[in-house]
């Protein structure tokens, strides 16, 4: 009436609400699978062990590029990432682990952090788009939820692979989303800082500097 959408059209339908709760259950179950693959198999099927071992090297003054994880892998990222992960450091099996978080707890914390980065990236970018919209959706409305959940569904396979392997890509994605959102808000310096973080974590984001260099 009076050109306004009905309350029924704005609020989530029952099956949509049920879908969100089901997705939350899937996240928890998938986290259990990641924990099992990362901790309880004979071979740790995760990159997180590599990160945590490099963090141990930083904490103990070792060379982070010389130590290896339980799979024999070397750390091959810039130093900043290992420094940031010092609270989750994991010593080698033959070293006393007193004073360190148990490895299963570190894996669970890393999974929770990675999931949070993904959802925050989606929300940050969606909020930036809404600010540019002539008719932004009301918070918690169907359109508000679908703008976010639709993005999640599109990225689900790639993000699921990243989470299952304990990789750092969701943190990089968060920084990219922040860079785009801040550019849309014409906050160029802050956007540059968002780009600087993933460059200090992985090498390939540095190629994005080609764009501002070409545009001067």
C-alpha positions, 0 to 999 in steps of 0.5 A: 500500500502507498507504494511500500512493500508489504511486511511479508515481502520484507521478512524472511520466509520460514524456509529461508530462515530454516536454510540459514540455521541449516547452513550454520549447522553445516559450518559446524559439521564441516569444522569438525571434518577439518579438525579431524583431517588436520589433527587426527589422521596419520598425515595432517591434511592442512597447511595450518601446521606449516604456518604454526611451525613457522610461528614457533620458529619466530617465538623461539628465535629460529629461522622460519624458513629452515624449520619444517612441519610434520609433512616436511613442508617449508614455510614460503610466505613473507615473515609478517604472517608467521609473526601474526600467528605466534599465539597459535605456534606449534612446536615440533613433536620432540620439543616440550609444548608447555606454554603453547596452545594444544594443536587441536585448539589452534586448528579450531581457532584458525578455522573459526577465524577463517570463517569469520574473515569470509563472512566479514568480507561478504558483509563489508562489500555488501554494505558498501554496495548498499550505500551506493544504492538509491533504495538500500534494503532494510537491515535483516530484510529478505533483500539484505539477507539475499545480497549476502547469502547469494554471494556466499553460495557463489563462493562456497566451493572455493572457500570450502576448499580453502577452509578444508586445507587451512589456507590463508585465502579468506584473510586475503579475501577480507582485505580485498573486500575492504579495499574495494569497499573503501575505494567505493567510499573514496577513502584511498589511503585506507584502501591502500592499507587494505591492499598492503596487508595481503601483500605482506602475507602473500606475494601475488597481491603485489601484482594489483599495484600494476593498476594504480601505477598504470593509472598514475 
